[in-house]
Amino acid sequence: EAVNFSELKIVKSFPVPADNELVVSLFTSFDMNTVIELYNTLGQLLFMKNHQCEKGINPFTVDVNAFPSGNYMLKVQSVDTHYTDKILFVKQ
């Protein structure tokens, strides 16, 4: 019996720290729907977007201009897996 193993991970997030926009590159082992979420340190959901990924590297941009400087948690999930990353925003 075949094992269905999907891989989803954040390959790169830049610039670090982010100012106005954050570019995130995701790797997926096959085509999949993902949900991208951004949380503040209180656990409040600030941003959510559905994103269709194709097998390989998938870049997307998040406008962070409205968010104050601070630490945030970026979460990316599919049906059967999730990945999180800490992000720092610094406003000029």
N, C-alpha and C positions, 0 to 999 in steps of 0.2 A: 504494500500500500504506500502510495506517495505521500510525502509530508509537504504541506503547504507552508513555506517559510517566506515571509516577506520582510524586506529590509527597508527601513525608513530612517534617515538620519540627516541632521543639519551638518552640511559639509563646511560651510563658511558663512559668517555674518560680518558685514563690514558697512561703514567704518566703525571702529571701536575706539573711543566711544562714539555713538551716533548723535547727530545733531538734528537734522531735518528729515532725513529718510534713512531707513535701514534696508540694506540689500541682503537677502538670505538665499543661500543656495542649498537645495534639498537633493539628496540622492535617494532614488527609489529603485528597487530591484525589478519592478515591472510597473505598467500603467496602473494608477490608483487614484482614487479621490482622497484628498487630505483636508483637514481642517486646521487652520493656523490661528492660534490664540495668543494674546498678549495680556499678561497679568501684572498688576503692581505688587508691592511687597505686602499689602494687606490681603492679597488673594482676590482682588476685584478684577473681573474681566473688563478690559478696556477696548479690545479689538478682536474681531473674529471674522474669518473669511474662508470660504470653501475654495479649494484650489485643485484643479485637475492636473496631476503630474504624469508625465510620460517616463518610461524606463530611462534611467540615467540621471543626469544633473538637470535640475529645474530651478532657475533663479526667479525670485519675485521680490517686489518692493513694498515696504510698509511705510506709510507717511506717519512719522512720529513727531511732527512739528507741534501738535497740540498738547503733547505730554511734557510735564516738567522734568528737570534733571533728576536722575535717581536710578536705582536698580530695578530691573523688570525681569520677568520670566517669560520666555517665548516657548510655547508648546505647540508641537506639530503632531497630529495623530491621524491614523487611518482606521479602518475597521478593526484590525487585529494588533496594532502596535502604536506606540507613541514615543516621542523623543522631546526632551526639554533642554533649554540652554539659558544661562543667565546673560542678560544684556544690560549695558550701562548707557544711559543717555546723558549728555552734558550739553547744556544750552549756552550759547555765546552771549 
